[in-house]
Amino acid sequence: MVERPRGTRDLDPAYLARHGHVESAFRRTAVSFGYREALPPTFESLELFHAKAGPGIEGEMYVFKDKGGRDLVLRPEFTAGILRYYVNDLRSAPKPIKLFSIGPAFRYEEPQKGRYREFWQFSCELLGASPVDGDAETIALAVQSIRATGVRRIETRIGHIGMLRAFLKVPKDAQGQILHALDKRDFAKLHAELDKAGLLDVEGTLRDLITLRGGPEILQQASDLLGGVGKDAFDHLMKVSDRLPAYGVRDGILFDMGIIRGLAYYTGMVFQIHAPTLGAEDQIGGGGSYALAELFGGEPIFSTGFAIGMDRVVLASEVEGVAAPLAKLDAYVIPIGDAVRQKAFEIAANLRGTGLTVDIDLVGRGPSKNLDYANLIGARWCVLVGDKELAKGNVALRNMETGDQREVAASELASVLGMDKPPMGGVEFH
Ligand code: AMP
């Protein structure tokens, strides 16, 4: 027996049915907002991520050398790849540029429920919008994408990392370490980093600041704590949040000064979406505005984006009881005897051509064993093809739920089977 690598999963059909509903809700919503799909490669040059991601992700990457000695990394997220692509190929494209990606990402993390070494992300980037419009649209798209999956119990927390950067007047490296410690609520490390940077006098302020979460009133409290630093940031957040109702986003929105985000490239508004139904790993998405294009050799461009963890949305949709039915096989075709096998395969092919899902005996079982098998795989109908009926242009059709069997004209099979086919796709609720 060969073991599956730690932190990976075999995604079974029932899981993938749910995953598929989530994925199609994300794709539909992004497209409805005017976004187009783009997909950077699964592995990139290490230099794309090196140092740029900051202390948040660097230690968690799958880094390897290829046979040519190049340093490569399995993508831990999509944003850097998309921004590299933008700088390489899309700089002269009309602005704003709206792109989304869906696919697996890889991080060497300690696995637990909701946290894997291979996981799926839905990632969106908006490049070249104006700041209030761009930030508001990004938050609205993230929230509406999750709602489109049927998941309802979410909370969106909006903060601003720019006000913290303005407050921490130290070089970017030291800032990164301090912010990382704050993000992880690692207060021992925070103390050490502030000590190193000569900023121990603001330790209490920072610890108070990150506890502020609530309505607009906390923006004033935060501003008072920071002695007036970051006034523009707080005004900006008010404008962004005032826009959200126009997108139909009204409930479950909070300001939260404790939203830091691990990555070094965030510069302004930052946000996270949490699903309180999920327990420890309850963060299902996050993002904010960032400066990356210039790190990859482009002009600065106002950029906002987010990534949603699809696996966690799948878990939340399960907890909330969102239905994601596994498609049933419409028909299973049973040839009775070798003489009719060729004809049975033709019948199966014709039915498939009408959009029905059809399987056929590939083992050469007898009729009763085949009926048992059809039961096991959950086929809705069995089509029994025998020479006596065929001579009249007919087949026997068996309803696997009721056990009723009758003869129908082979030419009418598709319309009979199509008539009671349950509607597929979309999200249904219990
Ligand atoms: P990040 O790029 O760290 O902001 O992650 C964006 C989203 O991806 C998070 O909010 C999580 O929902 C999801 N995510 C991050 N890491 C993992 C992981 N190891 N396993 C599953 N989901 C993850």
Residues whose N, C-alpha, C, O or C-beta is under 5 A from the ligand:
A	BS01	AMP	E77 R107 E109 G114 R115 Y116 F119 Q283 I284 G285 G286 A307 I308 G309 D311 R312
